[in-house]
Amino acid sequence: MALFVPQWAFALLPVLLLLAALFWGAPAISLVSELIGLASGKPFPARAARQVSRLGVRGHALFWILVLAGWALTMSSPFWQSEFALANQVLLAVTLALPFFGTLALVAYDLGWKTAKERRAVHVLLGCLGNVAVKCGYWGLVLLALLFFRGLTLDDPSFLPARSSSLWPLAALWLPMALTLSAAGGLVYLLLRRNADDWGRDYYRFAPPFLCKWHIALGVVTLMITVWMYLSLKGVFNLHLPQIFYAGAASAACLVLAMALSLLVCVSENPMRLKGCMLVIALATMLHAGLLAVAVIETLNRYVPGWDVPTFMPRVLQLVM
């Protein structure tokens, strides 16, 4: 696949990844936070869940606007009449329909916070339905990617990759990364909504460390899966090529920096005074996701026949080396 992408367009990559993460990860953080509040009997986790829920709904709205815009721009594309699209019409439709149903359920979940105490079971059920639909939509995309890039059919005995395949960590990597990005985005949303919501000083002592704990925990999982992917690939590909290695190393460094700042917020007695730290956490986490995506793209450019999506890494290396 040869695709020309302007160099400046890669600056939008972290933003697009954050939007995709809010679509996938924010509803999960909201639901689990609500359950934490139920289990602990404390009100603050539910309030954090409510804020993250509203952030997720806004992320869903932006996501579907982009999907509609992309569909409008590609209506005349030969892809929709290709053999692959015609053979997988049902899977394509289901992959779009499930997240859309999930969005509707999550909107109802977000609108139901005012009556959540009286209808807790219904509220939690809406959150579960929305999350399951969105998660199934992601795995539908994974199936489509396997079908498209491997040229196999669903009934092919070799459709599922071997247990030692690097495709497993690559597919699994998005799950904790999306939650990490969502937690980082939640910190910025918390700052933006500070005056509008104003839920009291005690809540704002609780919420930033709460989201930072999400960020640290899922950041550790992201790093672990990244190491898993590296170990599964290092015997197959040369991952120490400069355009791959430096992008991956810079990505890991950004995430470690963001996690260190999250730890600082967690131990602070007045976390809302660390607004600069929260902004850097969000920016560094977005940069981590963008650079890791670039490292994956550069690996595909180098080792997958027919794949050609030039990035900015060669130019950066020319400037600094």
N, C-alpha and C positions, 0 to 999 in steps of 0.2 A: 504494500500500500504506500504509494508516494503521495505526500501531502505537504504543500508549502504553507507554512505558518509564519507570518511576519514576526520578527524578533520581539517587537514591542508587545505582541499579543501574549507572550509568556508571562508578562507582568500581571495579566488577568487570571492566570492559572490558580494562584492561591485563593483568590476571591471565589472562583467557580468551585473549587474544592470545598471551601467553607460553606458555600450554599448547598452543595450536595450533602455535606456532613450534617448540616442543620435539618435537611429533609430526612435523613436516615437516623441520625443520632439523637437530636433534641427530644423527640417523642419518647425514646427509651429512657433518657435521663429523667424526664418529667414523671413517667409512670413509676419507675423504681424509687424516685424520691418521695412520691406520694405514699408508696408502700412502706418506705422507711419511717415516714411520719406516723402511719397507722400502727406500725410495730412498736415504735418508741413512745407513742402518745404525746409527742411534742408537735407544736404547730409550725415551727419554722421550716422543716423539710417540705411540708405541703405548700408553703408560700413560695419557696424556691422552685418547687415543681410547677406552680402556677405561672411564674415568670418565664421559666424555660419553655413551658407549653405555648405561651403566647409568642415567644421567639420562634419556636418551631413552626407555628401556623404561618407566620410571616415568611419564614424560609420556604414553606410549601407553596405559598402564593407566588413568590418570585420564581421558584423552580418551574411551576406550570406555565407562567408567562413566557419563560425562556423556551420551554418545550413547544408551546404553540408557535412562537416566533420561528424556531428551528423547523417545525413542520411546514409552516407557510413558505419558508425559503427553499425547502427541499421537495415540495410537492411534485415538481417536474423532474426530479432526479431519477435517473435510470435504475437506481437501487430498488425502488418500490415495484418495478416490473422485472427484477432479476429473478433468476431461478431460486436463489436462497430465500428471498422475501416471499415468493409465492409458495414455496414448500413449507415455510414456517409461519404462515399467516396467523394461525391459532395461537402459537407461542408469543408472537409479537403483540397480538391483541391482549392476551392475558397479562403479559409483562407490563403493559400500560394500564390496563383496567384495575389490577390489584392495587398499585400505589394510589390511583385516583380514588378508589373506594377507601383506602387507608386515610387519604387526606380528608374525605368527608367525615369519617369516624373521628379523626383527630380534631377537626373543627368543632364537632359536637362535644367532644371531650373538653376542649378549651372553653366553650360557652357554658359548660355545665359546672364550672367551679363554684358558682354562687349557691347552687343547690346540692353540692357534693356531700355535705354532711348528712342531709336527709336521704340521699340516694347514692350512698357510697358504692354499693355493689354494681349498680348500673354505670356509674362513672368509671370505675376501675375496668369494667367489661368493655366500655368504649375505648379506653386506652389500650387494652390488650388487643382488641380487634384492629385498631389502627396500626399498632406496632407490628402485628403479625402480617398484615397486608403489605406494609412497606418493606418489611424484611423479605417476604416472598418475592416481591418485585425485584429486589436486588439479586436474589439467586436466579430469577428468570433472566436477568441480564448476563449473569455468569454463564448460564446454559447457552444463551444466544452467542456469546463470545466464543465458547468452546466449539459450537457448531460452525461458526463463520470462519474462525482461524484454523481449525483443525480439519475442516472439510469432511466431517463425519456426520452420521445420522444418529438419532436418539436410540435406535435399536442396534447400533453397532456394538459388539462385545467389548471393543477397546475404547468406547466413548469416555468412560471415567478414567482420568489419569492414574498412573500407578501411585502407590502410597509414597514412594520416594520422589515423586515429581515436584518440581518447584512451583507448579501451578496451584498447589494447595496453599502454601504460605502466601502466594501472591493474591489469591482470592480472599484468604482470611485476614490479610493485612488491613483491608479497608474497615473491618468491623471495629477494632479498637481505635484506629486512627480517626474515624468519624466521631466517636464519642469524645476523644481527646480534643478535637477541633470544636465540637459543640460546647464542651465545658469552657474552653477558652473564649468562644464567642459569647457564652453566657456571662462571663465577667464583664465584657464591654457593654452588653445589654443592661446589666445591673447598674453600671455607672450612668448610662444614658437615661435610665428610668428612675434614678435616685429621687429626684424632686417630684416626679409625676406620681409615683407609687407611695413613697414615704411611709414605710411600714415600721418605723421606729428604730431607735439606735441599736437595740438588742438584736433585731433581725439583721442589720447591716454589719454587726460583728460576727454573726453566724454565717451569712450567705457566701461571702468571698472565700473563707477557708473551706466551706462545704464544696463549692465548685472546684476549688484547687485540689482537694482530695480526689475528686473524680479525675481531674487532669493528670495528677501524679500516677494514680493507680493504672489508668488506661494508657498513659505514656510508657510505663514500664512494660505493659503487655505489648504495645506497639514495637518497642525496642527488641523484645524477645522474639517476636514474629519476624522482625527484620533480620535478626541474627539467623533464625531458622531458614529464611529465604536465601541469605548469603551462603550458608553452609550447603544448601541443596544445589546451589548454582556454581560454587567455586570450582568444582571438579569438572564442570561442563564448559563454562565460559571463563574468559580472563576478565575478572571484575576489577582488576587493578589498572586497566586503561585509564588515563587521566580524566577523560570526559565522563566516565562512569564513576570512578573511585572518588574523585573530589566532590562531585555532586552528592553522592551518598554520604560521604563523611561530613560535609557541610550540613546536610539534612539532619543527621544524628546530633551534631553539635548544637544546632538550633533547638532541637527538642530537649536536650539535656539542660541547656540554658533556661528554657521555659519552665522545666520541672523544678530547677533550683529556685527560680523566682516564685513559683507556686508554693514551695516549701517555706520560703520567707513570709509569704502572705499567711500561711497556716499558723505560723508561730507568733505572728504579730498580735499585740493586744488591741491595736486599732487598725484593722486591715484596710478600712476605707481611706486611710491616709496614704496608702500605697497605690494610688491611682496610676501613676507612671509604670509601676511594676505590672499591673494588670494589663495595661495597653501593650507593654513589651511581651508579656506572655502570649497574648493573642497574635501579635505580629510574628513572633518567633515560631509559634506553632503553625501558622499559615505558611511561613517560609519553609519550615520543615517539610510540610506536605508537598509544596510546589517543587522543591529540590529533589525529593524522593521520586516524584512523578517524572521529573527530567532524567534522573538516573535510570529509571525503568525504560523510558523512551530511548535513551542512548544505547541501552543494552539491546533493545529490539532492533534499533538501526544497525547495530554492528553484527548481530548474529541471526536475525530472522530474515530469510530471503524475501525480497519484495517489499519489506517495510522500510520506509524512508520518510522520517518526519524530522527535519533538521531543527536543532535547538540552538540556544545561545552559548552553550558550553564551549565549543571550539573557539569562538570569538573571545570569550572571557579568558580562556587559557592562553591565547595569543597575547592578550594584554598584560597578564600577570607573570608569564613565564618567559 
